[in-house]
Amino acid sequence: MTLTRAFTWIAAVVLAPIVLAVLYVVIFGWNWLRAPIERMTLEKTGRALVIQGDLQVQPGWPLPRVRAHTVSFANPAWATEKQMIAADAVELAIDLPQLLARNLVVPEVRLEHPVVFLEQGSEGRKNWLLDLEQQDEGARIRIGRLTLDQGIL
């Protein structure tokens, strides 16, 4: 086997999965990611995230943007309101280098027509803390800028 032929095979093996992934997204869009995102959120927080509308991703480095329509995030069972957040749309930028280091850092979040209910309950629980017991001050997402567009807090 010549060096050129070997290089061609290696390039094909490396590039084929990338091309297939791009084709999949072009053909089917990003909505297939809704269920895995919802499932992962439930596993990590014990609370339901529901994305009823379309999910759109604008790739970019280091800050890709994600936009989801008709989104709600449940409160913990002890809270007085059922939903912590309900919004017509949520747009956010995700810091990919931080995400690759297993830290969720969101430099920008924009909520359109949201209803946001923040509550501190008995025993010091805070519904904005994302651990299962809502008491770990380290269990939060770092947000740089939060914009509520025509919302209720």
Number of C-alpha atoms within 10 A of each C-alpha: 5 7 8 9 10 11 11 12 12 12 11 12 11 11 11 12 11 11 11 11 11 13 12 12 13 10 9 10 15 15 16 12 11 17 13 10 14 16 15 13 17 17 12 12 18 18 21 18 23 20 21 14 15 16 20 16 17 10 10 11 10 12 17 14 19 17 18 21 19 18 19 22 20 20 22 23 11 11 19 12 14 13 19 20 20 22 22 16 21 23 19 21 22 22 19 18 14 13 12 9 8 9 13 17 18 21 15 18 19 18 25 18 17 22 19 18 18 16 15 13 13 9 8 9 17 20 22 19 18 21 18 15 14 20 16 13 11 10 16 14 13 13 15 11 11 13 13 17 13 10 14 11 9
